[in-house]
Amino acid sequence: MIQNLENLLYGEKNLAWIHHETHRLLGLLPQTPGLTLPDGGALVDDVYGHFPDLGWDLLVQEFLRSQ
């Protein structure tokens, strides 16, 4: 159990990881003109549902399988 806790990210390291992974995901999305969050765009709760052309296999490979 202690070994699992040693692998967790806390504080600034956690924020940096989230920032990095968010930008990795955004890099996979189609670059189409439209609203961005600062312009009034909104977060989506289902990336695959909104962008099915990404492909489920790609999302699993990139974000769920360990390297």
PDB file of N, CA, C and O in Angstrom:
ATOM      1  N   MET A   1       0.827  -1.196   0.000  1.00  0.00           N
ATOM      2  CA  MET A   1       0.000   0.000   0.000  1.00  0.00           C
ATOM      3  C   MET A   1       0.871   1.259   0.000  1.00  0.00           C
ATOM      4  O   MET A   1       0.582   2.210  -0.727  1.00  0.00           O
ATOM      5  N   ILE A   2       1.917   1.272   0.796  1.00  0.00           N
ATOM      6  CA  ILE A   2       2.803   2.429   0.856  1.00  0.00           C
ATOM      7  C   ILE A   2       3.461   2.668  -0.506  1.00  0.00           C
ATOM      8  O   ILE A   2       3.650   3.819  -0.902  1.00  0.00           O
ATOM      9  N   GLN A   3       3.812   1.597  -1.228  1.00  0.00           N
ATOM     10  CA  GLN A   3       4.432   1.753  -2.539  1.00  0.00           C
ATOM     11  C   GLN A   3       3.510   2.485  -3.498  1.00  0.00           C
ATOM     12  O   GLN A   3       3.973   3.289  -4.307  1.00  0.00           O
ATOM     13  N   ASN A   4       2.212   2.217  -3.422  1.00  0.00           N
ATOM     14  CA  ASN A   4       1.258   2.915  -4.286  1.00  0.00           C
ATOM     15  C   ASN A   4       1.233   4.405  -3.980  1.00  0.00           C
ATOM     16  O   ASN A   4       1.160   5.222  -4.898  1.00  0.00           O
ATOM     17  N   LEU A   5       1.291   4.765  -2.726  1.00  0.00           N
ATOM     18  CA  LEU A   5       1.268   6.175  -2.341  1.00  0.00           C
ATOM     19  C   LEU A   5       2.522   6.900  -2.805  1.00  0.00           C
ATOM     20  O   LEU A   5       2.476   8.092  -3.107  1.00  0.00           O
ATOM     21  N   GLU A   6       3.641   6.188  -2.863  1.00  0.00           N
ATOM     22  CA  GLU A   6       4.889   6.809  -3.302  1.00  0.00           C
ATOM     23  C   GLU A   6       4.827   7.233  -4.765  1.00  0.00           C
ATOM     24  O   GLU A   6       5.566   8.128  -5.172  1.00  0.00           O
ATOM     25  N   ASN A   7       3.968   6.616  -5.558  1.00  0.00           N
ATOM     26  CA  ASN A   7       3.852   6.943  -6.980  1.00  0.00           C
ATOM     27  C   ASN A   7       2.845   8.055  -7.265  1.00  0.00           C
ATOM     28  O   ASN A   7       2.741   8.512  -8.403  1.00  0.00           O
ATOM     29  N   LEU A   8       2.112   8.490  -6.261  1.00  0.00           N
ATOM     30  CA  LEU A   8       1.122   9.550  -6.472  1.00  0.00           C
ATOM     31  C   LEU A   8       1.807  10.909  -6.580  1.00  0.00           C
ATOM     32  O   LEU A   8       2.833  11.157  -5.946  1.00  0.00           O
ATOM     33  N   LEU A   9       1.226  11.773  -7.387  1.00  0.00           N
ATOM     34  CA  LEU A   9       1.728  13.140  -7.513  1.00  0.00           C
ATOM     35  C   LEU A   9       0.898  14.047  -6.613  1.00  0.00           C
ATOM     36  O   LEU A   9      -0.320  13.903  -6.516  1.00  0.00           O
ATOM     37  N   TYR A  10       1.574  14.974  -5.962  1.00  0.00           N
ATOM     38  CA  TYR A  10       0.910  15.900  -5.048  1.00  0.00           C
ATOM     39  C   TYR A  10       1.263  17.335  -5.418  1.00  0.00           C
ATOM     40  O   TYR A  10       2.307  17.600  -6.014  1.00  0.00           O
ATOM     41  N   GLY A  11       0.381  18.245  -5.057  1.00  0.00           N
ATOM     42  CA  GLY A  11       0.666  19.677  -5.176  1.00  0.00           C
ATOM     43  C   GLY A  11       1.044  20.106  -6.573  1.00  0.00           C
ATOM     44  O   GLY A  11       0.355  19.794  -7.545  1.00  0.00           O
ATOM     45  N   GLU A  12       2.161  20.833  -6.665  1.00  0.00           N
ATOM     46  CA  GLU A  12       2.603  21.401  -7.939  1.00  0.00           C
ATOM     47  C   GLU A  12       2.922  20.326  -8.981  1.00  0.00           C
ATOM     48  O   GLU A  12       2.689  20.536 -10.171  1.00  0.00           O
ATOM     49  N   LYS A  13       3.448  19.188  -8.551  1.00  0.00           N
ATOM     50  CA  LYS A  13       3.736  18.114  -9.501  1.00  0.00           C
ATOM     51  C   LYS A  13       2.444  17.587 -10.119  1.00  0.00           C
ATOM     52  O   LYS A  13       2.412  17.258 -11.305  1.00  0.00           O
ATOM     53  N   ASN A  14       1.394  17.507  -9.331  1.00  0.00           N
ATOM     54  CA  ASN A  14       0.096  17.066  -9.836  1.00  0.00           C
ATOM     55  C   ASN A  14      -0.448  18.074 -10.847  1.00  0.00           C
ATOM     56  O   ASN A  14      -0.926  17.690 -11.915  1.00  0.00           O
ATOM     57  N   LEU A  15      -0.377  19.345 -10.516  1.00  0.00           N
ATOM     58  CA  LEU A  15      -0.866  20.381 -11.431  1.00  0.00           C
ATOM     59  C   LEU A  15      -0.085  20.380 -12.743  1.00  0.00           C
ATOM     60  O   LEU A  15      -0.668  20.541 -13.815  1.00  0.00           O
ATOM     61  N   ALA A  16       1.225  20.199 -12.658  1.00  0.00           N
ATOM     62  CA  ALA A  16       2.051  20.166 -13.871  1.00  0.00           C
ATOM     63  C   ALA A  16       1.679  18.967 -14.740  1.00  0.00           C
ATOM     64  O   ALA A  16       1.635  19.084 -15.964  1.00  0.00           O
ATOM     65  N   TRP A  17       1.411  17.813 -14.121  1.00  0.00           N
ATOM     66  CA  TRP A  17       1.033  16.616 -14.873  1.00  0.00           C
ATOM     67  C   TRP A  17      -0.310  16.836 -15.570  1.00  0.00           C
ATOM     68  O   TRP A  17      -0.458  16.509 -16.748  1.00  0.00           O
ATOM     69  N   ILE A  18      -1.281  17.385 -14.853  1.00  0.00           N
ATOM     70  CA  ILE A  18      -2.601  17.650 -15.444  1.00  0.00           C
ATOM     71  C   ILE A  18      -2.463  18.618 -16.620  1.00  0.00           C
ATOM     72  O   ILE A  18      -3.069  18.407 -17.670  1.00  0.00           O
ATOM     73  N   HIS A  19      -1.680  19.661 -16.451  1.00  0.00           N
ATOM     74  CA  HIS A  19      -1.453  20.647 -17.514  1.00  0.00           C
ATOM     75  C   HIS A  19      -0.838  19.958 -18.743  1.00  0.00           C
ATOM     76  O   HIS A  19      -1.277  20.187 -19.870  1.00  0.00           O
ATOM     77  N   HIS A  20       0.168  19.122 -18.521  1.00  0.00           N
ATOM     78  CA  HIS A  20       0.836  18.416 -19.614  1.00  0.00           C
ATOM     79  C   HIS A  20      -0.135  17.482 -20.342  1.00  0.00           C
ATOM     80  O   HIS A  20      -0.192  17.494 -21.571  1.00  0.00           O
ATOM     81  N   GLU A  21      -0.895  16.676 -19.602  1.00  0.00           N
ATOM     82  CA  GLU A  21      -1.822  15.727 -20.214  1.00  0.00           C
ATOM     83  C   GLU A  21      -2.951  16.446 -20.950  1.00  0.00           C
ATOM     84  O   GLU A  21      -3.399  15.980 -21.997  1.00  0.00           O
ATOM     85  N   THR A  22      -3.409  17.563 -20.421  1.00  0.00           N
ATOM     86  CA  THR A  22      -4.447  18.353 -21.088  1.00  0.00           C
ATOM     87  C   THR A  22      -3.945  18.835 -22.441  1.00  0.00           C
ATOM     88  O   THR A  22      -4.662  18.761 -23.439  1.00  0.00           O
ATOM     89  N   HIS A  23      -2.715  19.326 -22.469  1.00  0.00           N
ATOM     90  CA  HIS A  23      -2.161  19.806 -23.734  1.00  0.00           C
ATOM     91  C   HIS A  23      -1.884  18.662 -24.714  1.00  0.00           C
ATOM     92  O   HIS A  23      -1.988  18.852 -25.926  1.00  0.00           O
ATOM     93  N   ARG A  24      -1.541  17.504 -24.215  1.00  0.00           N
ATOM     94  CA  ARG A  24      -1.392  16.335 -25.098  1.00  0.00           C
ATOM     95  C   ARG A  24      -2.730  16.020 -25.761  1.00  0.00           C
ATOM     96  O   ARG A  24      -2.787  15.773 -26.965  1.00  0.00           O
ATOM     97  N   LEU A  25      -3.808  16.028 -24.970  1.00  0.00           N
ATOM     98  CA  LEU A  25      -5.133  15.746 -25.512  1.00  0.00           C
ATOM     99  C   LEU A  25      -5.554  16.820 -26.503  1.00  0.00           C
ATOM    100  O   LEU A  25      -6.069  16.505 -27.575  1.00  0.00           O
ATOM    101  N   LEU A  26      -5.343  18.076 -26.158  1.00  0.00           N
ATOM    102  CA  LEU A  26      -5.711  19.158 -27.071  1.00  0.00           C
ATOM    103  C   LEU A  26      -4.950  19.062 -28.385  1.00  0.00           C
ATOM    104  O   LEU A  26      -5.473  19.440 -29.434  1.00  0.00           O
ATOM    105  N   GLY A  27      -3.725  18.562 -28.340  1.00  0.00           N
ATOM    106  CA  GLY A  27      -2.939  18.390 -29.553  1.00  0.00           C
ATOM    107  C   GLY A  27      -3.509  17.338 -30.485  1.00  0.00           C
ATOM    108  O   GLY A  27      -3.216  17.348 -31.680  1.00  0.00           O
ATOM    109  N   LEU A  28      -4.322  16.427 -29.957  1.00  0.00           N
ATOM    110  CA  LEU A  28      -4.944  15.389 -30.788  1.00  0.00           C
ATOM    111  C   LEU A  28      -6.251  15.858 -31.424  1.00  0.00           C
ATOM    112  O   LEU A  28      -6.714  15.268 -32.400  1.00  0.00           O
ATOM    113  N   LEU A  29      -6.839  16.905 -30.880  1.00  0.00           N
ATOM    114  CA  LEU A  29      -8.139  17.368 -31.374  1.00  0.00           C
ATOM    115  C   LEU A  29      -7.977  18.127 -32.686  1.00  0.00           C
ATOM    116  O   LEU A  29      -6.946  18.757 -32.924  1.00  0.00           O
ATOM    117  N   PRO A  30      -8.993  18.066 -33.529  1.00  0.00           N
ATOM    118  CA  PRO A  30      -8.927  18.805 -34.795  1.00  0.00           C
ATOM    119  C   PRO A  30      -8.808  20.304 -34.527  1.00  0.00           C
ATOM    120  O   PRO A  30      -9.439  20.840 -33.616  1.00  0.00           O
ATOM    121  N   GLN A  31      -8.004  20.955 -35.324  1.00  0.00           N
ATOM    122  CA  GLN A  31      -7.794  22.399 -35.193  1.00  0.00           C
ATOM    123  C   GLN A  31      -8.777  23.134 -36.088  1.00  0.00           C
ATOM    124  O   GLN A  31      -8.453  23.506 -37.216  1.00  0.00           O
ATOM    125  N   THR A  32      -9.979  23.338 -35.572  1.00  0.00           N
ATOM    126  CA  THR A  32     -10.988  24.044 -36.349  1.00  0.00           C
ATOM    127  C   THR A  32     -11.272  25.370 -35.685  1.00  0.00           C
ATOM    128  O   THR A  32     -11.244  25.471 -34.459  1.00  0.00           O
ATOM    129  N   PRO A  33     -11.544  26.385 -36.477  1.00  0.00           N
ATOM    130  CA  PRO A  33     -11.881  27.676 -35.890  1.00  0.00           C
ATOM    131  C   PRO A  33     -13.173  27.564 -35.095  1.00  0.00           C
ATOM    132  O   PRO A  33     -14.075  26.805 -35.448  1.00  0.00           O
ATOM    133  N   GLY A  34     -13.242  28.313 -34.046  1.00  0.00           N
ATOM    134  CA  GLY A  34     -14.435  28.292 -33.219  1.00  0.00           C
ATOM    135  C   GLY A  34     -14.136  28.898 -31.878  1.00  0.00           C
ATOM    136  O   GLY A  34     -13.089  29.512 -31.674  1.00  0.00           O
ATOM    137  N   LEU A  35     -15.052  28.723 -30.977  1.00  0.00           N
ATOM    138  CA  LEU A  35     -14.880  29.291 -29.662  1.00  0.00           C
ATOM    139  C   LEU A  35     -13.826  28.533 -28.869  1.00  0.00           C
ATOM    140  O   LEU A  35     -13.738  27.307 -28.929  1.00  0.00           O
ATOM    141  N   THR A  36     -13.051  29.274 -28.145  1.00  0.00           N
ATOM    142  CA  THR A  36     -12.130  28.682 -27.185  1.00  0.00           C
ATOM    143  C   THR A  36     -12.632  29.071 -25.802  1.00  0.00           C
ATOM    144  O   THR A  36     -13.507  29.929 -25.687  1.00  0.00           O
ATOM    145  N   LEU A  37     -12.104  28.466 -24.761  1.00  0.00           N
ATOM    146  CA  LEU A  37     -12.574  28.798 -23.418  1.00  0.00           C
ATOM    147  C   LEU A  37     -12.510  30.289 -23.125  1.00  0.00           C
ATOM    148  O   LEU A  37     -13.479  30.833 -22.597  1.00  0.00           O
ATOM    149  N   PRO A  38     -11.413  30.981 -23.442  1.00  0.00           N
ATOM    150  CA  PRO A  38     -11.404  32.428 -23.163  1.00  0.00           C
ATOM    151  C   PRO A  38     -12.443  33.199 -23.971  1.00  0.00           C
ATOM    152  O   PRO A  38     -12.866  34.280 -23.561  1.00  0.00           O
ATOM    153  N   ASP A  39     -12.857  32.656 -25.116  1.00  0.00           N
ATOM    154  CA  ASP A  39     -13.846  33.329 -25.958  1.00  0.00           C
ATOM    155  C   ASP A  39     -15.282  32.935 -25.628  1.00  0.00           C
ATOM    156  O   ASP A  39     -16.214  33.397 -26.287  1.00  0.00           O
ATOM    157  N   GLY A  40     -15.472  32.099 -24.629  1.00  0.00           N
ATOM    158  CA  GLY A  40     -16.818  31.685 -24.283  1.00  0.00           C
ATOM    159  C   GLY A  40     -17.104  30.232 -24.580  1.00  0.00           C
ATOM    160  O   GLY A  40     -18.230  29.772 -24.389  1.00  0.00           O
ATOM    161  N   GLY A  41     -16.097  29.489 -25.050  1.00  0.00           N
ATOM    162  CA  GLY A  41     -16.263  28.062 -25.297  1.00  0.00           C
ATOM    163  C   GLY A  41     -16.495  27.324 -23.983  1.00  0.00           C
ATOM    164  O   GLY A  41     -16.425  27.925 -22.911  1.00  0.00           O
ATOM    165  N   ALA A  42     -16.763  26.052 -24.059  1.00  0.00           N
ATOM    166  CA  ALA A  42     -17.066  25.281 -22.849  1.00  0.00           C
ATOM    167  C   ALA A  42     -16.267  23.986 -22.837  1.00  0.00           C
ATOM    168  O   ALA A  42     -15.919  23.442 -23.886  1.00  0.00           O
ATOM    169  N   LEU A  43     -15.984  23.503 -21.634  1.00  0.00           N
ATOM    170  CA  LEU A  43     -15.367  22.191 -21.475  1.00  0.00           C
ATOM    171  C   LEU A  43     -16.370  21.127 -21.891  1.00  0.00           C
ATOM    172  O   LEU A  43     -17.578  21.311 -21.743  1.00  0.00           O
ATOM    173  N   VAL A  44     -15.870  20.024 -22.407  1.00  0.00           N
ATOM    174  CA  VAL A  44     -16.751  18.909 -22.734  1.00  0.00           C
ATOM    175  C   VAL A  44     -16.483  17.778 -21.756  1.00  0.00           C
ATOM    176  O   VAL A  44     -15.349  17.578 -21.323  1.00  0.00           O
ATOM    177  N   ASP A  45     -17.517  17.049 -21.415  1.00  0.00           N
ATOM    178  CA  ASP A  45     -17.376  15.963 -20.450  1.00  0.00           C
ATOM    179  C   ASP A  45     -17.157  14.617 -21.109  1.00  0.00           C
ATOM    180  O   ASP A  45     -16.931  13.622 -20.421  1.00  0.00           O
ATOM    181  N   ASP A  46     -17.221  14.568 -22.431  1.00  0.00           N
ATOM    182  CA  ASP A  46     -17.082  13.307 -23.151  1.00  0.00           C
ATOM    183  C   ASP A  46     -16.299  13.573 -24.432  1.00  0.00           C
ATOM    184  O   ASP A  46     -16.884  13.807 -25.489  1.00  0.00           O
ATOM    185  N   VAL A  47     -14.985  13.536 -24.331  1.00  0.00           N
ATOM    186  CA  VAL A  47     -14.141  13.860 -25.484  1.00  0.00           C
ATOM    187  C   VAL A  47     -14.447  12.936 -26.652  1.00  0.00           C
ATOM    188  O   VAL A  47     -14.643  13.404 -27.774  1.00  0.00           O
ATOM    189  N   TYR A  48     -14.489  11.640 -26.406  1.00  0.00           N
ATOM    190  CA  TYR A  48     -14.753  10.698 -27.497  1.00  0.00           C
ATOM    191  C   TYR A  48     -16.135  10.909 -28.105  1.00  0.00           C
ATOM    192  O   TYR A  48     -16.304  10.792 -29.318  1.00  0.00           O
ATOM    193  N   GLY A  49     -17.114  11.217 -27.275  1.00  0.00           N
ATOM    194  CA  GLY A  49     -18.464  11.462 -27.778  1.00  0.00           C
ATOM    195  C   GLY A  49     -18.539  12.685 -28.672  1.00  0.00           C
ATOM    196  O   GLY A  49     -19.326  12.714 -29.619  1.00  0.00           O
ATOM    197  N   HIS A  50     -17.730  13.692 -28.383  1.00  0.00           N
ATOM    198  CA  HIS A  50     -17.725  14.914 -29.185  1.00  0.00           C
ATOM    199  C   HIS A  50     -16.759  14.837 -30.373  1.00  0.00           C
ATOM    200  O   HIS A  50     -16.941  15.531 -31.373  1.00  0.00           O
ATOM    201  N   PHE A  51     -15.740  13.996 -30.259  1.00  0.00           N
ATOM    202  CA  PHE A  51     -14.735  13.868 -31.312  1.00  0.00           C
ATOM    203  C   PHE A  51     -14.483  12.394 -31.632  1.00  0.00           C
ATOM    204  O   PHE A  51     -13.374  11.901 -31.423  1.00  0.00           O
ATOM    205  N   PRO A  52     -15.491  11.688 -32.133  1.00  0.00           N
ATOM    206  CA  PRO A  52     -15.334  10.249 -32.384  1.00  0.00           C
ATOM    207  C   PRO A  52     -14.273   9.933 -33.440  1.00  0.00           C
ATOM    208  O   PRO A  52     -13.763   8.814 -33.481  1.00  0.00           O
ATOM    209  N   ASP A  53     -13.937  10.899 -34.289  1.00  0.00           N
ATOM    210  CA  ASP A  53     -12.917  10.653 -35.310  1.00  0.00           C
ATOM    211  C   ASP A  53     -11.537  10.432 -34.709  1.00  0.00           C
ATOM    212  O   ASP A  53     -10.643   9.920 -35.384  1.00  0.00           O
ATOM    213  N   LEU A  54     -11.352  10.815 -33.439  1.00  0.00           N
ATOM    214  CA  LEU A  54     -10.078  10.543 -32.777  1.00  0.00           C
ATOM    215  C   LEU A  54      -9.799   9.048 -32.741  1.00  0.00           C
ATOM    216  O   LEU A  54      -8.660   8.608 -32.896  1.00  0.00           O
ATOM    217  N   GLY A  55     -10.848   8.287 -32.535  1.00  0.00           N
ATOM    218  CA  GLY A  55     -10.697   6.842 -32.437  1.00  0.00           C
ATOM    219  C   GLY A  55     -10.437   6.406 -31.008  1.00  0.00           C
ATOM    220  O   GLY A  55      -9.538   6.914 -30.337  1.00  0.00           O
ATOM    221  N   TRP A  56     -11.231   5.468 -30.562  1.00  0.00           N
ATOM    222  CA  TRP A  56     -11.106   4.963 -29.194  1.00  0.00           C
ATOM    223  C   TRP A  56      -9.745   4.327 -28.961  1.00  0.00           C
ATOM    224  O   TRP A  56      -9.149   4.507 -27.899  1.00  0.00           O
ATOM    225  N   ASP A  57      -9.248   3.582 -29.948  1.00  0.00           N
ATOM    226  CA  ASP A  57      -7.960   2.905 -29.795  1.00  0.00           C
ATOM    227  C   ASP A  57      -6.829   3.905 -29.545  1.00  0.00           C
ATOM    228  O   ASP A  57      -5.948   3.652 -28.722  1.00  0.00           O
ATOM    229  N   LEU A  58      -6.849   5.029 -30.245  1.00  0.00           N
ATOM    230  CA  LEU A  58      -5.821   6.050 -30.046  1.00  0.00           C
ATOM    231  C   LEU A  58      -5.884   6.612 -28.625  1.00  0.00           C
ATOM    232  O   LEU A  58      -4.852   6.760 -27.971  1.00  0.00           O
ATOM    233  N   LEU A  59      -7.083   6.923 -28.149  1.00  0.00           N
ATOM    234  CA  LEU A  59      -7.224   7.466 -26.797  1.00  0.00           C
ATOM    235  C   LEU A  59      -6.745   6.469 -25.741  1.00  0.00           C
ATOM    236  O   LEU A  59      -6.070   6.846 -24.783  1.00  0.00           O
ATOM    237  N   VAL A  60      -7.097   5.202 -25.923  1.00  0.00           N
ATOM    238  CA  VAL A  60      -6.658   4.177 -24.978  1.00  0.00           C
ATOM    239  C   VAL A  60      -5.138   4.066 -25.005  1.00  0.00           C
ATOM    240  O   VAL A  60      -4.497   4.031 -23.955  1.00  0.00           O
ATOM    241  N   GLN A  61      -4.567   4.011 -26.193  1.00  0.00           N
ATOM    242  CA  GLN A  61      -3.113   3.885 -26.324  1.00  0.00           C
ATOM    243  C   GLN A  61      -2.392   5.078 -25.697  1.00  0.00           C
ATOM    244  O   GLN A  61      -1.400   4.901 -24.990  1.00  0.00           O
ATOM    245  N   GLU A  62      -2.878   6.268 -25.949  1.00  0.00           N
ATOM    246  CA  GLU A  62      -2.219   7.473 -25.468  1.00  0.00           C
ATOM    247  C   GLU A  62      -2.370   7.722 -23.978  1.00  0.00           C
ATOM    248  O   GLU A  62      -1.439   8.202 -23.332  1.00  0.00           O
ATOM    249  N   PHE A  63      -3.544   7.397 -23.421  1.00  0.00           N
ATOM    250  CA  PHE A  63      -3.830   7.847 -22.061  1.00  0.00           C
ATOM    251  C   PHE A  63      -4.109   6.754 -21.035  1.00  0.00           C
ATOM    252  O   PHE A  63      -4.075   7.026 -19.835  1.00  0.00           O
ATOM    253  N   LEU A  64      -4.382   5.533 -21.470  1.00  0.00           N
ATOM    254  CA  LEU A  64      -4.732   4.505 -20.503  1.00  0.00           C
ATOM    255  C   LEU A  64      -3.716   3.371 -20.389  1.00  0.00           C
ATOM    256  O   LEU A  64      -3.635   2.722 -19.346  1.00  0.00           O
ATOM    257  N   ARG A  65      -2.966   3.133 -21.412  1.00  0.00           N
ATOM    258  CA  ARG A  65      -1.969   2.061 -21.358  1.00  0.00           C
ATOM    259  C   ARG A  65      -0.649   2.620 -20.870  1.00  0.00           C
ATOM    260  O   ARG A  65      -0.236   3.710 -21.266  1.00  0.00           O
ATOM    261  N   SER A  66       0.006   1.863 -20.009  1.00  0.00           N
ATOM    262  CA  SER A  66       1.312   2.307 -19.534  1.00  0.00           C
ATOM    263  C   SER A  66       2.333   2.115 -20.645  1.00  0.00           C
ATOM    264  O   SER A  66       2.243   1.183 -21.444  1.00  0.00           O
ATOM    265  N   GLN A  67       3.280   2.997 -20.673  1.00  0.00           N
ATOM    266  CA  GLN A  67       4.302   3.000 -21.738  1.00  0.00           C
ATOM    267  C   GLN A  67       5.366   1.987 -21.474  1.00  0.00           C
ATOM    268  O   GLN A  67       6.300   1.853 -22.264  1.00  0.00           O
TER     269      GLN A  67
END
